[in-house]
Amino acid sequence: MSTKSTKNAKEDRIIPQRLSLRPPRPQRFPSPIASSIIIFGKPSFGNVDNENISGGLLDDNYEQLPGGYRRMDELKRMMYATQKGNILLAFRGTETAKCFSDGYAFAWKNDVYPILDDDHERSLHAAFDSVFRVNRDQMNWLYHHIHDETERGHVPTFYDLERKMRSPKFGRWELMIALKYFWLKNAIGSAIWEGLLKPLQFPVEAQWIITPFNNDLCDSP
C-alpha cells in the first residue's frame, strides 16, 4: 500500500471516544413514541465482576450468577427489547427520523454496540453493553485493529479479519454487521475499504456491507 493511500486512510480516521464520566445530557424528542425511550446511565453490579457482565449476552456466566442477579439480567434484557423497539419506531417515524442516524438505527436493529455514537447517544445504549450481540470491547478492538494494521502498511482483508476474530460468539455475520456499522458511520476511509473488500478476499454476501441501510428495517444480505 502506498504512503499516499496510508496517509489518506489516517486522515479519514474517526476514533471512538472514551466513555465520559459526565452525567448524560437530557434528551428531547418531538413525538410521544420517541419520548418513551429509556435514558439512564450504566448501572453498578455490586460485587459481581464487571468483566463477567460485559462478555456479551451473559451466556457463559449466567448459571454462576446469584439468583438476584439472574433476575436483574432478565429485566435488563426486557428493557433492552423495549429500548430497541422504541428507537426503531422513532427512527421510522417521519417526525423523529432526524433524531438518529442510519448507522445508529442499524446498530440497534442488528444488536451491534454503537461505539461511534458514545458521544451523543451514550445514555440510550451504554447500560446495555452486555446485551448487544457485538459488544463494546469487540467493536473497539476491531476498529483499532483495522487502523493499526493499515498504519503498518497492511490493510487486512475481510478473510484476514474473519480468521483473526472467529470464535463461538463471533462469526461471519457478526463481522459483517460490525463492518457495516462502520461503513454507515463513514468511519473507515475508501482506501481501507478497497483492501477489506479486495477481489477474491471476501464472501459474496459481504458486498451487502457497503449498501445503504434500508429504512423499512428489512435490511439483510
N, C-alpha and C positions, 0 to 999 in steps of 0.2 A: 504493500500500500504506500502511495507516495506521501511525502511530507506535507504537501498541499492538502491532500484529502484528509490526513490526520488532523491538520490544523483546522479545517472546516468542521470536522466532526466535533472537535473540542469547543469550537465557538458555538455550536448548536446545543451544547450540553445544558440540560436543566437538572440541577442537583436536588434530590429530595431534602427538604428542610428538616432539621432536628425538631423533635416534638417540643413544643413550647410549654413552659410551666405556668404561663398566664392562664387565668380563667377564661373559658370560651366567651366570645362576644355574643350578646343576644342576637338571635336570628329573627328576621322579619319576612313573612311570606304573604303574598297577596290573595290567598284563597283559603277557604275552610279546609280543603284537602291537605294543602301544604302545611297549614298551621297545626295539624295533628302529628307532625314529625317530632320524634323524641330528641331532645337536646340535653346532653349531660356530659360530665367528664368521666374519665376512666376510673372504675371503682377499685377499691383495695380488696384483696382477697385474704386479709388477715395472715394467719400462719401458714397458709398453703403457698408453696414455692411458685412464684410467678412464672418461672421458666416452664413449669409443668402446665401452666394455664395457657401459655402463648404458643403451644406447638401446633395448633390447627385442629379445631373441632373437638379437642379433648379426648379423642377416642382411645388413645393409648393409656391415659391416666384416669379414665372415668371410674373404673372399678376401685381404684385406690382412694378416691376422694371420700371424705366423710359424708354421711347422709345429707347433712345440711348443705354442703357444697354441691352435691348432686342436684338437689332441688334448685339451688341457685343457678346451676348451669342450664337446667331445663327451662327456667324462667328466662334466662338470658337468650336462649335460642328462640323462645317465643317472641321476646322483644325484638330480636333481630329480624324475624319474619315480618313482624308488624312494621318495623322501620323500613325494611326493603320494599314492602308493598306501598307504603305511603310515599316514599321517594320516587318510585317508578310511576305511581299515579300522578304525582305532582309534575313529573317530567313530561308526561303525555298530555297534560292539560295545556290548553292554548295560552292561558294567562300565567302559568307557572313554569313553562318550559325554560324560560330565561333564567330561572333560579339555579339550574345545574347544567354543566357542560355535557356533551355527548360522552366524553370519557368517564365522567363521574357516574352517570346513569348506567353506562355499560359495566362499570366495575361492580355496582350493586346487582345488576341483572345477572352477572356471571360469578358473583361471590369472590371478587378479587379485591384485596385491600387497596384502596385508592391512595397510595402513598404520596403521589404528587399533588394531592388535594389537602394534605395535612395543614397547610397554612390557612386555608379558607373554610373548610368544612369539617375540621377535625372533631368538633363537638358532636357531629352527627354519626361518625363511624368509629372513632378510636376505641370506644368501650367494647366494640365487638371484634377486636383483633383476632381472638381465639376462635371465632365462629366462621370467619371467612375461609373459603376453600383454599385460597392462596393468601397466606398471612403476611404481615408487615416485614418480618425478617427475610422471608423468601423474596419478596419484591425488592427490598433494599439490596440484598446480595446480588440478584440478577442484574439490576440496573448498574451497580458499580462494577460488577464483573465485566459486563459488555464494554463499558467505557475504559476500564483499566487495561483490558486486552487490546483495545483499539489504540490506546496511547503507547503500548509496547510495539505497535506495528502489525498486530494480527487481529483482524476483525473476525470474531467467531461466527461460524455458520449456524444455522438452525440445528443441524445434526450435532455440532460440537456442543451446543448448549443442552441439547436433549441428553447426550451421554453424560455430561457433567452433573446435571441436576436430577437425573432419573432416580426415583425412589418409590416405595409403595404408595406414597401420598402425592407424588408429583410426577406426572407422566406427560405425554404429548399434549393432551388437552389443556392441562394447567399451564404449560409453557406457551401455548398459543394464546390463551386468554390474557396472560400476563403481558405478552408482547403486544397484543392488540391494544390493551390499555395504554401502553407507552406510545403506540402509533397515534392513537386518538388524541393524546395529550401533546403530540409533537415534541416528545422528549428525547428522540433519537434522530440524529442527522441523516440526510439522504445517503451520504457516503457509507454510513454504517449499515443502513438497510440493504444496500446493494450487496454487502458482504454477507449479512444474515440470510438473505434470500438469494444466494448465489445459485445459478442454474445447477441442477442435479444434487444440490446440497440441502434440499428441504422437501418434505412430502407435498403432494399436490394440494392437499386440503389447507396447507399453511398459506396459500395465496389469499385466503379469506382474511388474514391478519391485516392486510393493507387495503381494506374496503371500508367505505363509510358505515357508521352504525345506523341500523335501520330503526327509525323512530317508532315502528309498530312493536318493537321489542322482540320480534320473532327473528332474532339475529343468530345464525349458526352456519357452519360451513356447508 
